[in-house]
Amino acid sequence: MKKKLTFAVFRAVTVVIFIVVSVFSIFFAYGYRVDFSDWTITKTSIVDVVGPKMDALVSLDGVQHGEELPFQISNVLPGRHEVAVVKRGFHEWSRVVEVEEDVVSIVRDLLLVPTNPDLYTEEILSFEPEDLPVFGDGYVLVRRAPAEDLRLVDNELEVILIDGDGEISSEVMSFYEEEFEVLDSFSDDRLFLALANDSYALMSLRDRSFDLFSLPSSVENIQIDIDGRELYFLESGNLYGSKIEDLPTFLTPSFQADDFELLREGVTDYALSSHGTLFFLAGGKLYFKDSDEGKALLVDHKPGLIDHFTYYPDGSLDLMTVFESADATSGTLLSIADDGTIKVIGPDVVGEPFLNDDGDALFVNNEGKVSFYDPKLDVVKTARGFDGDFELLGWFDNFGHFLVRQNQQVIVTDVFHENEFVLIPDATNISHLFVKDKAIFWFAENEEKRQLMRLYWGEAFE
């Protein structure tokens, strides 16, 4: 009898232990944790570290969790945690992540920068001192010295297009103008050129063709719409427009108002948006005229107080800085949506703002603070400041990384102010820099020659 009772008790205890262990196993398997100090139950979360597939050490709060990317760290308690990624030959990257209960935190802004960028830097093009190159974002127009390339003669221009992977395409086109200036460029590789003798050209780099036309010397502030069909200009304080196909090919002796469409009198400044909207300033008031409706509407922002403005068309979100006096060094930054909606982003903005592909705006105020505007969340955040003078060069990618020039170095940093790495240690002789598909291109000039350089380390992860 005693033996049966002992067996029954043992069996009951075993069942109870099994049930308790099973419950706690399921409890922990679903990510729950118990804080026995105050007997609270917390649901854990997941941190997803997103990046190109590669071997790398992934750690959380100094504890290694993985040896490859991308990687998922599970059972992370809510709170602030430091995620770090280490790969040989690259700077350690880290960022503090705010983890919420039962919410997956996705870390997308991983950026591994080589400890020795020179290993990934190469010369793409070189030019002799006698060459006459004109540089732009993704293109070079050059008249080479005759001894350099026997294909070229005096009336030929070499057109060089640069893709993000460094691939170069070069063609020669007939072009009789010895001197020209690039007034504007468009995303489809078209250029608006000013030539000698009040002549102009709309050039297509892809098919190496151009449309020539002339304008009287008295016209000012000439602009072309993004479609390359309409031309606008100021003359004696009036705003005129014309279809490019209606413009004369040969120079007219003097300005004839009847040859153009008068759009508005008393205009001191104007700009074209990437959505076909015309903005103009008259009497200190800012107006916009939609290409479809054609009616001028007043912009409700400090009417009568605006002296001039600078427009930055992009496509996803256009930006405008308005100034209240002719000698103002800072202005108010506005965003212009494709439906004409205008929003004040920030006051006291200096220099050029920059947009990435997501429409995030990056700018500097008169206190030297870098800020960015997220249109999806409709918030402006201060990214960081710098000790001493610096130059904002623009976005590096769509994940919060941007470039600055400081102390004759080009630096990549982020809006979280957690990482800062030198990409170009000596930027003394750089005349032009641009980013294409996470590749950095710049033109280095010295007394001996000019070079187009490229820095790209994406192949190290392929």
ZAMI-188859 format. One record per residue (C-alpha): x, y, z. Coordinates in steps of 0.05 Angstrom, whole numbers, plus 5000, padded with zeros to 4 digits. Example, Ala and Ser with C-alpha at 12.3 -4.5 7.8 and 13.67 -1.06 7.14 Angstrom:
2
524649105156;527349795143;
***
This chain:
462
500050005000;505650475019;509350314955;503150474913;502251134949;509451324937;508851154863;502451564857;505752164890;511952094846;507552044784;503552654805;509853064819;512752844752;506453064715;506453734752;513853844735;512453654662;506654134658;510554704691;516654584646;512154544584;508555174602;514955554614;518055264550;512155504510;512256154549;519556284532;518856014461;513756554446;518657084471;516057224541;520757364598;519457424673;523057944716;523057584784;525158224820;518258524810;514757924778;513058284714;512157934647;515258244584;514558054511;521358054476;522658304406;526958174344;532458604314;533458494240;540358724215;539558824140;545458844093;548758514033;550157774041;557157704071;561257424128;561257904187;560857894262;554258154289;553658324363;548558624410;550959004471;557858704463;555457984458;556557634391;550357334361;552057174288;557557104237;554057314173;549457834143;543657924140;542257684210;536357654258;537357734333;531457444372;529157494444;531358214453;528458574514;525359264503;529959854514;536160164483;541159674453;547559764413;548059364349;555159284321;557858964257;565158794247;568458574182;575758514168;578559084127;572759544145;571260024202;566859754257;559760004249;554960094307;548460424324;543860474384;536960174369;530760324410;527159654416;519759644432;515959064462;513458554410;515759004352;520858794300;526459314295;529459334226;536459624220;537259834147;542560374152;548559914158;554660214123;561359864124;566860344102;573860074083;579560254131;583860384070;579460724016;585560773969;584760033955;578060183922;579960833888;581660853814;582761343758;577061313707;579361863659;585262333651;585962983613;592063363590;592864103608;591264293536;584463933539;578264333554;573563893595;566864113623;564763673682;557863503706;554262973747;555162363703;558062683641;564263023612;564463453550;571563543525;575463823467;581863423471;588563673446;589363413373;595563003390;591662623443;586562313396;587262343321;579862203312;578262903337;578363523294;576964243310;569364183301;568463553342;566663473415;567662833455;561662653497;563262193556;557761873598;559261563665;554961013696;554860863770;559060233762;564560643729;562960413658;564860953608;561561073541;564861563495;562461843429;564562413383;559562913356;560263503309;560164143347;562864783317;562465233379;569165333413;566265633477;559965433514;556965433583;552364913613;546365293641;542264693663;542163933660;536463433661;535962723687;535362423618;542262673598;540163313564;543863963572;541864683561;547965053533;549565793524;553765913462;557166523433;553367093399;546967003441;545866313414;543465713454;542764963446;538764403477;543463813472;541763073479;547962693503;544962003489;543562093415;548662663406;543763153375;541963873392;536964423375;539865113362;536165773373;537766503386;535167033434;536267783438;542067993483;537368393529;533867763557;535767493626;534766873669;533266383613;530265723634;527365113599;521964653626;523663933643;520463673579;524864123536;518964433500;517865113533;522865673544;522066253593;526066893606;525767583636;526368223595;525668923625;522168633687;517068233647;516467483643;515767183573;514966473546;515466113480;515465423450;522565233432;520465023363;517965733350;524566063369;528866353313;535165983293;538866623274;540067233317;534767773317;537368483318;533068713377;527768473425;520768453395;515368333448;510468083395;514967493381;513667203450;507967083499;507667583556;506167183619;506767723673;509168433681;513468683739;516868013753;523468033791;524767283796;521766623773;522965873772;520265233740;518364633782;519563913759;511963833756;510564383705;508864923756;511365633744;513266043805;514566793799;515767383846;512168043834;511668613884;514768193938;509167673931;510366963908;505466663858;504965993824;501665813758;499665103743;501164853673;494164553667;489665103696;494065693676;491466143732;496466503777;495166383851;498366723910;502966313954;500966444026;507866574054;509867274077;506467644019;509968294003;516268124042;520067663995;525967973959;528367363920;528466603922;532466003899;528965393871;531464673873;527364213828;528163473840;521863083822;519762733885;519663373926;521964063902;525164553950;525265313952;529065803996;525966494002;529867104025;526967754053;532668214033;537768263977;543668174024;540567614066;545267034078;539766564103;532566434084;526466014097;526365324066;519765104035;517764434006;513564403943;509563763931;507263543862;500163793877;502764483893;502364403969;507464854004;510264724073;515365104115;521064634132;525665094170;527965814179;535066094175;537365594123;544065734088;546965424025;543964893980;539264364008;539663643981;534363113967;535162363964;530761883924;525861823982;524762573984;528662684050;531463384051;538263534081;540264254098;544464704143;542065284186;545965914204;548365594268;552065054229;547164504248;545463974196;538063784196;533763344154;526363334136;522562674129;516362804086;513362124103;513162294177;512663044165;518063184216;524563584218;530263304259;537063594276;542263104252;548663384281;553463964283;560964004267;566764334302;569464864255;567765034183;564964494137;561564424070;555363994061;556263573997;549663193996;546762514009;550861884000;544861404000;537561354020;539061094090;541261714127;548561764105;551262414077;557862724056;561463334082;568163664066;572063884127;579464014139;580663844065;577763144075;571362834049;567662494106;561562044107;557162084169;549861964187;543762324214;544261914278;551162224293;553961544311;558961404256;564061834218;569261584169;574261914123;573361724050;578062204014;583862404060;586362964014;580863363979;585163973966;584863953890;577763693881;573664143835;567263733828;564363143866;558062733855;555062063877;552061553831;549460873856;553760913919;559961053878;563461713891;566462083831;570762703834;575263113789;582263233815;586163793783;593563973787;598564323742;600263683704;593363393688;586163313708;583362643730;576562343741;577061893802;572161373828;571361063898;566960453902;567559853949;560959493934;564658953896;567958733961;561158463984;559358103919;
***
